[in-house]
Every structure is written in structure tokens, then in C-alpha cells.
Amino acid sequence: MRKLTYYIACSLDGFIGDPDGDASAMFAFVDGEFLEFLKTEYPDTVFTQGRTQLGIDDLPNKRFDTLIQGRGSYDLALKEGITRPYAHLREYVASRTLGESPDAQVEIIADDLVDKVRALKAEDGEFGIYLCGGSQIAGALLDEIDELVIKTYPIAYGTGMPMFGSDFAVTEFTLDEVRAFDNGVLVRTYTRKR
């Protein structure tokens, strides 16, 4: 069975963005050693234009072949006129309000998100599924998340968009790895305790 990995950036106080969902304050920490880590360990998670800018657009997928994101994350690309921000992956957008997809290669999941994710996880394949965001989608899929990869940036928001927009539920994960970078970023990897 394929894994669903919630690969997400967050502040020290656990927010993935400010109250409006803007996470641009975290971009200042994507430099040198950390950028090299992203390019070599998680190139699949870099959006297509970024892959081109970094000269890694010809790299084969390493971890993921499928992406699920929420409407808010997808809207960031649409505002720039990009209808397929992760062209190197199969793209799904979870949205009850988007209606028709602006791109034939991007499938909209309007209903039964959990069932769709279970079907994707049941497919054969060596690659996993990248849950890109956002908070409400992660909350709805909490029971389906097999792995967390949390990039924690050395900033505090005080308030903002939580990592999981869901009702209270204690869900245990086991820490697998912690990687620290000179710029203060930590990347923690957790496996779902089943």
C-alpha cells in the first residue's frame, strides 16, 4: 500500500501560515545547505517552475508520483496563471467550490475525499502520495496520513493557520528522524503509530 505523506512547513508554534494562510515569511530560510537538502531529498515537492529555476526539472521522481492539495494552495498558482503547478506529478485538488478544473491534467475532488485517498493509496506503485496542504484537507485526512515530514522554521507567528484544521483527536506518531540545519530549520519525520 502506498503512503500518504503530509509534507509541510510550519513555524515554531505549529502554524503553516499566518491567519490568512500566507507562509512567505518562511521562504527566507530556504538557502544553501537547506536548499541542497530539498533538491536532493525532496525534489518532487518543488513546484514545476521552481524545479526549472533550480535546474532539477529533469530529475526523476524520488518519493512521490501524486499530489493532493487544497483549494487555497492551488489558488496561489492560479493567481500566477499556472494551472498545473506540479506537472511532474499527478495532481488532485480537493475543493467543493472550484467546479470544473482549469486544466485537463488536474482532477478536482469535490466529494468523498477520504474514499478517493484510500483508492489512491491502494494503487500499485513504488511512490507515495504528497499531501501539500492545507489545514482543512489535512484535518479531514488525519486518519489516512501515514507519515509526517515537518519542516520547522525558526519563527513564531503567535496565531495563524494550524497544521491540522480538525476537531480534537489525539493521534500518535513515532519520531523517525530529525535533521538540523545551520539556518535553524529542523526537518522532523514521523511515522503513524498504528
Secondary structure as UniProt FT lines:
FT   STRAND          4..10
FT   TURN            12..13
FT   STRAND          15..17
FT   TURN            19..20
FT   HELIX           24..29
FT   HELIX           32..41
FT   HELIX           43..45
FT   HELIX           48..54
FT   TURN            57..58
FT   STRAND          64..70
FT   HELIX           71..78
FT   TURN            79..81
FT   TURN            85..88
FT   STRAND          90..94
FT   TURN            104..105
FT   STRAND          106..109
FT   HELIX           113..122
FT   STRAND          128..133
FT   HELIX           135..140
FT   HELIX           142..144
FT   STRAND          147..152
FT   STRAND          161..162
FT   STRAND          173..180
FT   TURN            182..183
FT   STRAND          186..192
//
